[in-house]
Amino acid sequence: MLPQQIQMMFSVIKPPADPEVVKRIETFFEKDLHFQMEKADTDKDWSILNKLADKGYLDAMKYHRKGVGDVIKLPFFDKWLIQYESAMNAFDMAQLRDEKYELYLKWSDLNDENKKLKAELDDYKKNMRSVLNMIEYTMSGGSDVSMKIHEILWSGANTTFESDDE
């Protein structure tokens, strides 16, 4: 099909908004692939229709089908399209299910890692409490230094010591 004919067709049947799809449609008609599609319908040849769709011409094929409407009957194509889209939807669902499972595994791994880190932090806190108890015991308990260490370790509010002059 000539570019002028394609432009005329676009003036009769509005093309899709996506410029990439429009390019695929133009290529489909420039290479006369619409004739292959029509022949595949006549010959009831699924393989040619699959081949065209797999090469990225599915939107162009649908556009051509819409364009010829009732002028050219494509009953085999119509049946094929239902089967092809059903298969693609099933494939998409399986792929989404796989992606969801992969995300679950990642979350599970992160959750396990989080639990491990929490346990390590709890152990650290227990150890720090032991250190604090030893310092308090060593300093004869309740001294200003041990109270300041306690405040630093447990409140997190102030990490600097005030000078003795104040």
C-alpha positions in Angstrom: 0.0 0.0 0.0 1.3 3.4 -0.8 1.9 6.1 1.8 -0.8 8.3 0.3 -3.3 5.4 0.6 -2.3 4.8 4.2 -2.9 8.5 5.0 -6.2 8.4 3.3 -7.1 5.4 5.4 -6.1 7.3 8.5 -8.4 10.1 7.5 -11.3 7.7 7.3 -10.5 5.5 10.3 -8.9 7.4 13.2 -5.5 6.0 14.0 -4.5 5.2 17.7 -3.0 8.0 19.7 0.2 6.2 20.3 2.8 7.2 17.6 4.6 3.9 18.0 1.4 2.0 17.2 0.8 4.2 14.2 4.3 3.5 12.9 3.6 -0.3 13.3 0.3 0.1 11.4 2.0 2.0 8.6 4.7 -0.6 8.3 2.0 -3.3 8.3 0.3 -1.8 5.3 3.5 -0.6 3.5 4.8 -4.2 3.6 1.4 -5.5 2.4 1.1 -7.7 5.5 -2.6 -7.1 5.5 -2.7 -9.4 2.4 -0.9 -12.1 4.4 -3.5 -11.7 7.2 -6.4 -12.0 4.8 -4.8 -15.1 3.1 -4.2 -16.7 6.5 -7.9 -16.2 7.2 -8.9 -17.8 3.9 -6.4 -20.7 4.4 -7.3 -21.0 8.1 -3.6 -20.7 8.9 -3.0 -19.9 12.6 0.7 -19.9 12.2 0.8 -16.8 9.9 -1.5 -14.9 12.3 0.6 -15.9 15.3 3.8 -14.9 13.4 2.4 -11.5 12.5 1.1 -10.9 16.1 4.4 -12.1 17.6 6.3 -9.6 15.4 4.3 -6.8 17.0 1.5 -6.3 14.4 -1.4 -7.3 16.6 -2.7 -3.7 16.9 -2.3 -3.3 13.1 -4.2 -6.5 12.5 -7.0 -5.3 14.8 -7.0 -1.9 13.0 -7.2 -3.6 9.6 -10.1 -5.8 10.9 -11.9 -2.7 12.1 -11.2 -0.9 8.8 -12.6 -3.6 6.6 -15.6 -4.2 8.8 -18.3 -6.0 7.0 -16.8 -5.5 3.6 -14.3 -8.4 4.0 -15.4 -11.2 6.2 -12.6 -12.6 8.4 -14.3 -15.2 10.5 -11.2 -17.3 11.0 -9.3 -14.2 12.2 -12.0 -13.3 14.6 -11.9 -16.8 16.2 -8.1 -16.7 16.2 -8.1 -13.3 17.9 -10.2 -14.6 20.8 -7.9 -17.6 21.3 -4.7 -15.5 20.9 -5.8 -12.8 23.4 -7.0 -15.5 25.9 -3.7 -17.2 25.7 -1.8 -13.9 26.1 -4.0 -13.0 29.1 -3.3 -16.4 30.7 0.4 -15.9 30.0 0.2 -12.4 31.6 -1.6 -13.8 34.6 1.0 -16.5 35.1 3.7 -13.9 34.8 2.0 -11.7 37.4 1.6 -14.7 39.7 5.3 -15.4 39.3 6.3 -11.8 40.0 4.0 -11.8 43.0 5.7 -14.9 44.3 9.1 -13.4 43.8 8.1 -10.3 45.7 6.8 -12.6 48.5 10.1 -14.4 48.7 12.0 -11.1 48.8 9.7 -9.8 51.6 10.1 -13.1 53.4 13.9 -12.8 53.2 13.7 -9.2 54.4 11.4 -10.2 57.2 13.8 -13.0 58.3 16.7 -10.5 58.1 14.7 -8.0 60.2 14.0 -10.6 62.8 17.7 -11.6 62.9 18.7 -7.9 63.3 16.1 -7.4 66.0 17.4 -10.4 67.9 21.0 -9.0 67.6 19.8 -5.6 68.9 18.1 -7.2 71.8 21.3 -9.1 72.6 23.2 -5.9 72.4 20.8 -4.1 74.7 21.1 -7.0 77.2 24.9 -6.8 77.0 24.8 -3.0 77.5 22.6 -3.4 80.5 25.1 -5.9 82.0 27.9 -3.4 81.3 25.9 -0.6 83.0 25.2 -2.8 86.0 28.9 -3.6 86.3 29.8 0.1 86.1 27.2 1.0 88.7 28.5 -1.8 90.9 32.1 -0.7 90.4 31.3 2.9 91.1 29.6 2.0 94.4 26.2 2.4 92.7 24.2 5.5 92.0 27.2 7.8 91.3 26.8 10.7 88.9 28.9 9.0 86.2 26.9 5.8 86.3 23.7 7.8 86.2 24.9 9.7 83.2 26.0 6.5 81.4 22.5 5.1 82.2 20.9 8.2 80.7 23.0 8.0 77.5 22.4 4.3 77.0 18.7 4.2 77.6 17.2 7.6 76.9 19.3 8.6 73.9 18.5 12.2 74.8 21.9 13.6 75.7 25.2 12.2 74.6 27.5 14.8 76.0 28.8 15.2 79.5 28.3 18.5 81.3 31.4 20.0 82.8 32.0 19.9 86.5 32.0 23.7 86.7 28.3 24.1 85.9 
